[in-house]
Every structure is written in structure tokens, then in C-alpha cells.
């Protein structure tokens, strides 16, 4: 797949030239169709992912054939390096430029709120979906991420090999949606031209209207964690994302647009997994989950009972026996179901209750057997979680204690 990228880059470059050649001319909004579902795509690509925008947009264009476009449309906000942000409508296998903006910081939550509001106003629909496209690191903020990522474990290089390296020497890979170089992420996004800015999880949640979206799909690394799911539980019916890193090509939009429009969200996950499972080595990396936000409150209540019941056991959990889901030397992302199983240690009523509720909250999850060819993934429940270990007491834990998840469940408090 790496070898194919030369041709893909050339084709994408030609496409993006054609796409933005008409960016100075704004097409009238198409109001003749009876739109039942609008997909809002928020592409914060003013960073090292900008080269992947054109290919993703073109795949969306091809997927939006005439039949699908009768009742569905895609409206994409696109912010790239060295280009003015645009609002594009994608339908009937064509692209209309709806709006061209002056420079904006797409990691500013007010911009996200404004774009969502503008699209909803211009494209009234009975239902909406939201795709958040950029870098991602879950709930972690800059200070936390700086501390845990300083010495990355087994960082993959351009030639596919791995070696121990420090954050200062870690080269940008051509094909990993890399959240590590110079700490280029903070919850969501990375705005390069604005002097390295990010969007905090709490600000993102505030920018999204309540109960508006059928689904939120994160085409960004490490966003399928319980801290994110809990913060966004009232924003959409479902959340789709990965607890692992996502390769820079992202979701296979040529395959997933139709099932997104038709509410076949498990199929979206399956297509994502199939796309990357067909490869080998580090490229055979994919983890994805469908999260039912309606069930997240009940899951939180159940976990809160576990925290109360097993308060004395929590400090004694052998964390080395729990599935890790990141490649930091200072691991902060663990499989949630695996952690709870290790904590409780025996089949009992509370574990049975939690497992049943977890399956309701995460009806579908799947992962490749290895993660970036660095370590095996033997347990993948679909949701990761942070564990407030004693060694992180002064650096990371204080920020975790501010999350809604920690405050409600008392985990780490």
C-alpha cells in the first residue's frame, strides 16, 4: 500500500487543483431535492494531514451517486494549509463550493459551533450526521500529552522499521495519522498556522448541539474512549471511532457513505476494519467500535458501583496484565473491559451486570491482531480508558480528575 501512494498522490493533487480552481466562485445552494439526511464533515486539516484531504473528498464524491443524492447530501467544511477554508456540498458525484471564508482557526470551538449552525440553517433536514476529521488524542490535554509521549515506544519509521526514539527526533511518517510530533494534538485537531492550537474535549462538547446528530464519526486517532463517550453522550445517538491510532488514509469513504445514510453503522465499522486488515505489517492496524450513547449513562452508573465496591482493590491492580492500546512509554490507554475484568478477578453479579451493560453500550467492536506491528491486541472491547496510576499523580491525574467521567464515577477522586 505504501508503494501505491505515489500514484494516489498525483491523482489527488490533480483533483485538488481542479477542486480549488473554482473556490473563488460560489455556487447557489441546491434546494430542489427533498433531503432526508445531511452529513456534516468537519475537516480540520491545517496541519500535516492536508495532503490526504483531496483523496477523501473525492471518495465521498464518487460515493454520492445520483440515487443516493436524491435524499442525502454531504456538506464538508475544509480547512487546509495555505488555502482559504471552504464549505462544499457533495452530491450527484459533483462538488459545489457553497462558501469561501477568510482565515479561520478550525480548532476554535466557536468556529466548530458556527459551521454546524450554518450548515443546519442552510440545509434543513430531518436528520444529521457529523464526521470529525483531523488529529485526535481523546481527553488528554497538552501538558499531559507532553509528559507521556516524551519517549515513544517503538515509533514506526518511514521504511516500516521501528526503534526507540525521543519525541524530539521522531520523524513524521508518510502514512500514520501521527499525534506525537511536537505534540500535534490535544483532544481534537491541530492548527499549524495559528502557532499550534488544539480543541479541548470540554470545548468541543459545548460547541455541539444536544441531541442533534444520529451519529458522530471520529476520523481521528484515539477518540473511542470512555472519557470522550461520556462527554458527548447527549450529542448523538451513536459514536463511531477508534481506540487506536488511525492510518492517515482514514475511513474508506467510498464504502461507508451509503451505510451512514442508511443507518447501517455496524457495516461502517466492518468496512473500516476490512480496509486495513487486508494489509500486512504496520499497515495492518485498525480498531473500531460502534458506541450507543443512549446506554452510556447506565454504563457510568454501573462503573461507579464498581469503583465504590472495589475502592481498596483499585490501587493493587496489576496494570501490566491489562491490554494497552497506545504506544507511549508511559501508557495511559487501556482496554476498558479488560481492566474491569482484571480488577474484579472473579465471576460475580457485579461483573455480570457490567459486562451486560457494556455490550449494550458497545454493540459492535473489532480490531486487527496487532497494533502498528509493535504489540499484540489480545483484548479489544471497543472503548479505552485512562487509569489514574500513582506515578502520574502530579502530571496527568489532576487533568483526568477534571473530566466529567472521573467526577461522576469518582474514579481517581
C-alpha positions in Angstrom: 0.0 0.0 0.0 2.9 2.4 0.7 4.1 1.9 -2.9 0.8 2.8 -4.3 0.8 6.1 -2.7 2.9 7.8 -5.4 0.1 7.4 -8.0 -2.5 8.2 -5.4 -0.7 11.4 -4.6 -0.5 12.5 -8.2 -4.2 11.8 -8.8 -5.1 13.6 -5.5 -3.0 16.6 -6.5 -4.8 16.9 -9.9 -8.1 16.6 -8.2 -7.4 19.2 -5.5 -6.2 21.6 -8.3 -9.5 21.2 -10.0 -11.4 21.4 -6.8 -9.9 24.7 -5.7 -9.7 26.2 -9.1 -13.4 27.0 -8.6 -13.2 28.0 -5.0 -13.5 31.7 -5.8 -16.9 31.1 -7.4 -19.7 30.3 -5.0 -22.4 28.1 -6.4 -26.1 28.6 -5.4 -27.3 26.2 -2.8 -29.3 23.3 -4.2 -32.8 23.5 -2.7 -34.7 21.4 -5.2 -34.1 18.0 -3.6 -36.0 16.5 -0.7 -33.1 15.9 1.6 -33.8 13.4 4.5 -30.2 13.2 5.8 -27.2 15.6 5.8 -23.7 14.5 6.6 -21.6 17.4 8.0 -17.9 16.8 7.6 -15.6 19.0 9.7 -12.1 18.7 8.2 -9.5 20.4 10.4 -6.6 19.8 8.1 -4.5 22.9 8.5 -1.6 20.6 9.5 0.4 17.6 8.2 -2.7 15.8 7.2 -3.6 18.3 4.5 -2.3 16.0 1.7 -5.0 13.5 2.5 -8.0 15.8 2.1 -8.4 15.6 -1.7 -8.4 11.8 -1.8 -11.0 11.6 1.0 -13.2 14.3 -0.6 -13.0 12.6 -4.0 -14.1 9.2 -2.4 -17.1 11.0 -0.9 -17.9 12.5 -4.3 -17.8 9.1 -6.0 -20.0 7.5 -3.3 -22.6 10.2 -3.6 -24.2 8.8 -6.8 -27.4 10.1 -8.3 -29.6 7.5 -6.4 -28.1 8.2 -3.0 -28.2 12.0 -3.7 -32.0 12.0 -4.1 -32.5 12.1 -0.3 -29.0 12.6 1.1 -26.2 15.2 0.8 -22.7 15.8 2.2 -21.7 19.3 3.3 -18.0 19.5 4.1 -16.1 22.3 5.8 -12.5 22.0 4.6 -9.6 23.9 6.1 -6.1 23.1 4.6 -2.6 24.5 4.7 -2.2 27.6 2.5 -5.8 27.7 1.4 -8.9 29.6 2.5 -11.4 27.4 4.3 -14.3 26.3 2.1 -17.8 24.9 2.6 -18.5 22.3 -0.1 -21.7 20.4 -1.0 -21.1 17.0 -2.4 -23.9 15.3 -4.4 -24.7 13.7 -7.7 -20.9 12.9 -7.9 -20.0 16.5 -8.1 -18.8 19.2 -5.8 -20.3 22.7 -5.4 -18.4 25.4 -3.5 -21.1 26.9 -1.2 -18.9 29.4 0.8 -15.3 30.6 0.9 -14.2 32.0 4.3 -11.5 34.3 5.4 -8.8 32.7 7.5 -10.3 30.8 10.5 -8.8 28.7 13.3 -10.6 25.4 12.9 -9.5 24.3 16.4 -11.5 27.1 17.9 -14.7 25.6 19.3 -16.6 28.8 18.3 -15.7 28.0 14.6 -17.0 24.5 15.0 -20.2 25.8 16.6 -20.6 28.3 13.8 -20.1 25.9 11.0 -22.5 23.3 12.4 -25.1 26.1 12.9 -24.6 27.4 9.4 -25.0 24.0 7.8 -28.1 23.2 9.8 -29.6 26.6 8.8 -28.7 26.2 5.1 -29.6 22.5 4.8 -32.6 21.8 6.9 -33.0 18.0 7.3 -34.9 15.6 9.5 -31.6 14.1 10.5 -27.9 14.9 10.5 -24.6 13.0 11.0 -21.3 14.6 11.9 -17.8 13.4 10.8 -14.9 15.0 12.8 -11.7 14.6 10.7 -8.3 15.5 12.0 -5.7 14.5 14.6 -7.0 13.2 17.9 -5.9 12.2 21.4 -9.1 11.7 23.4 -9.4 13.7 26.6 -5.7 14.4 27.0 -4.5 18.0 27.1 -1.2 19.4 26.0 0.7 19.1 29.3 -0.5 15.5 29.8 0.5 14.5 26.3 3.9 16.2 26.5 4.7 14.2 29.6 3.5 10.7 28.5 4.8 11.0 24.9 8.3 12.3 25.5 9.9 8.9 24.9 7.7 7.0 22.5 7.8 3.2 22.5 8.6 1.6 19.1 7.8 4.6 16.9 7.4 3.4 13.3 9.7 5.0 10.8 9.1 5.7 7.1 10.6 2.4 6.0 8.3 0.4 8.3 11.1 -0.4 10.8 10.8 0.5 14.5 13.3 1.8 17.0 13.3 3.5 20.4 13.3 7.3 19.9 12.6 10.5 21.7 9.9 12.9 20.8 12.5 15.4 19.5 13.8 13.0 16.9 10.6 11.3 15.8 10.1 11.8 12.1 6.7 12.4 10.6 5.6 9.2 8.8 4.0 9.5 5.4 1.2 7.3 6.4 0.5 7.4 10.1 -2.0 9.9 11.4 0.7 10.9 13.8 -0.3 12.6 17.1 3.2 12.8 18.5 5.5 15.2 16.6 5.8 18.3 18.7 2.7 17.3 20.5 0.5 18.0 17.5 -2.8 17.2 19.1 -4.9 18.0 22.1 -8.3 16.2 22.3 -9.0 17.1 18.6 -7.3 18.9 15.8 -4.1 20.8 15.3 -3.9 24.2 13.7 -0.4 24.7 12.4 -0.5 28.2 11.1 -2.0 29.6 14.3 1.0 28.6 16.4 -0.1 25.1 17.4 -3.6 25.3 18.8 -5.9 22.5 19.7 -9.6 21.9 20.8 -10.2 20.7 24.3 -12.8 18.0 24.8 -15.0 20.1 27.0 -15.0 23.0 24.5 -15.9 20.5 21.7 -18.8 19.2 23.7 -20.0 22.8 24.4 -19.9 23.6 20.6 -22.1 20.6 19.6 -25.8 21.0 20.0 -27.6 18.4 22.2 -29.5 15.6 20.6 -29.0 16.8 17.1 -26.9 14.0 15.4 -27.8 10.5 14.5 -24.1 9.7 14.8 -20.7 11.3 15.3 -17.9 9.6 13.5 -14.3 10.4 14.5 -11.8 10.0 11.7 -9.1 10.9 14.2 -6.9 8.8 16.5 -7.8 7.5 19.9 -11.2 9.1 20.2 -13.1 6.0 21.2 -12.5 6.2 24.9 -15.0 6.3 27.8 -14.0 9.9 28.7 -15.0 11.1 25.2 -18.1 9.0 25.0 -19.3 10.2 28.4 -18.7 13.9 27.5 -20.6 13.5 24.2 -23.3 11.2 25.3 -26.0 13.8 24.8 -24.8 14.9 21.4 -25.7 12.0 19.2 -27.4 8.6 19.2 -24.2 6.8 18.3 -20.5 7.4 18.2 -18.1 5.7 15.8 -14.4 5.7 16.3 -11.2 4.0 17.2 -9.4 3.5 20.5 -6.2 3.1 18.5 -4.4 5.3 16.0 -5.9 5.6 12.5 -3.7 5.4 9.5 -3.6 8.7 7.6 -5.8 7.4 4.7 -8.6 7.4 7.3 -12.0 5.8 6.8 -12.8 4.2 3.4 -15.4 6.8 2.4 -16.1 5.2 -0.9 -17.7 2.3 1.1 -19.1 3.9 4.2 -21.2 6.9 2.9 -24.1 4.7 1.8 -24.4 2.7 5.1 -24.0 6.0 7.1 -27.0 7.4 5.2 -29.0 4.2 5.7 -28.2 3.8 9.4 -26.1 0.7 9.0 -23.4 1.7 11.4 -22.0 -1.7 12.2 -21.4 -2.1 8.5 -19.4 1.2 8.6 -17.2 -0.3 11.2 -16.8 -3.5 9.3 -15.7 -1.7 6.1 -13.1 0.3 8.1 -11.7 -2.9 9.6 -11.7 -4.7 6.2 -9.8 -1.9 4.6 -6.8 -2.2 6.8 -6.9 -5.9 7.8 -6.1 -6.8 4.2 -2.6 -5.4 4.5 0.4 -6.7 6.5 3.0 -5.3 8.9 2.3 -1.9 10.5 -0.4 -1.1 7.9 -2.5 -3.9 9.3 -3.7 -1.7 12.1 -7.3 -1.0 12.8 -9.6 -0.9 15.8 -13.1 0.5 15.6 -16.3 0.5 17.7 -19.9 1.5 17.5 -21.0 3.1 20.7 -24.6 3.5 21.7 -24.7 6.8 23.6 -28.2 6.0 25.0 -26.5 3.4 27.1 -23.5 5.4 28.4 -25.3 6.8 31.5 -26.2 3.3 32.6 -22.6 2.2 32.0 -21.3 5.0 34.1 -23.7 4.2 36.9 -22.5 0.6 36.8 -18.9 1.5 36.8 -19.5 3.9 39.7 -20.7 1.0 41.7 -17.6 -0.9 40.9 -15.4 2.0 42.0 -17.2 2.1 45.3 -17.2 -1.7 45.8 -13.6 -2.2 44.8 -12.0 1.0 46.1 -9.4 -0.9 48.1 -8.5 -3.2 45.2 -8.0 -0.4 42.6 -4.5 0.6 43.8 -3.4 -3.1 43.6 -4.5 -3.9 40.0 -1.6 -5.4 38.1 -1.8 -3.0 35.2 0.8 -4.9 33.2 -1.9 -7.6 32.8 -4.3 -5.2 31.2 -4.4 -4.7 27.4 -2.6 -1.5 26.4 -4.0 0.5 23.5 -1.3 3.1 22.9 2.4 3.1 22.1 3.6 5.7 24.7 6.3 4.5 27.1 4.1 5.9 29.8 0.9 4.0 28.9 -2.4 5.8 29.5 -4.8 4.0 27.3 -6.1 0.6 28.4 -9.0 -1.6 27.2 -11.9 -0.9 29.4 -13.5 -4.3 29.7 -10.1 -5.9 30.2 -9.4 -3.5 33.1 -12.7 -4.2 34.8 -12.1 -8.0 34.5 -8.6 -7.7 36.0 -10.0 -5.5 38.8 -12.8 -7.8 39.8 -10.9 -11.0 39.3 -13.9 -13.4 39.5 -17.2 -14.0 38.0 -19.8 -12.3 40.2 -23.1 -10.4 39.9 -21.4 -7.0 39.6 -19.1 -8.2 36.8 -22.0 -9.9 35.0 -24.1 -6.7 35.3 -21.2 -4.5 34.0 -20.5 -6.9 31.1 -24.1 -7.0 30.0 -24.4 -3.2 30.2 -21.1 -2.8 28.3 -22.4 -5.0 25.5 -25.4 -2.7 25.2 -23.2 0.4 25.2 -20.8 -1.1 22.6 -22.8 -3.4 20.3 -20.0 -3.8 17.8 -16.2 -3.7 18.1 -13.4 -5.3 16.1 -9.6 -5.0 15.9 -6.7 -6.3 13.9 -4.5 -8.7 15.9 -1.5 -6.4 16.1 -1.0 -2.6 16.7 1.4 -1.0 14.2 3.4 -4.2 14.3 4.6 -3.2 17.8 2.5 -5.4 20.1 -0.4 -7.8 20.0 -4.0 -6.8 20.6 -5.5 -9.7 22.6 -8.4 -7.8 24.1 -10.3 -5.1 22.3 -13.7 -4.2 23.7 -14.0 -1.0 21.7 -13.6 1.5 24.5 -10.3 2.5 26.0 -10.0 4.2 29.4 -7.4 6.1 31.5 -6.3 4.6 34.7 -5.0 7.2 37.3 -1.8 5.4 38.3 0.2 6.7 41.2 3.2 7.6 39.1 1.0 10.1 37.2 -0.2 11.8 40.3 1.4 15.2 39.8 1.3 15.5 36.0 -1.6 13.7 34.3 -4.0 12.7 37.1 -5.0 16.3 38.0 -6.3 16.8 34.5 -8.1 13.5 34.4 -9.9 14.4 37.7 -11.5 17.3 35.9 -13.2 15.1 33.3 -16.9 14.6 33.6 -16.3 10.8 33.7 -14.0 11.0 36.7 -16.2 13.4 38.6 -19.3 11.3 38.1 -17.8 7.8 38.8 -15.4 9.0 41.4 -12.7 7.1 39.6 -9.4 8.5 40.8 -11.0 11.1 43.0 
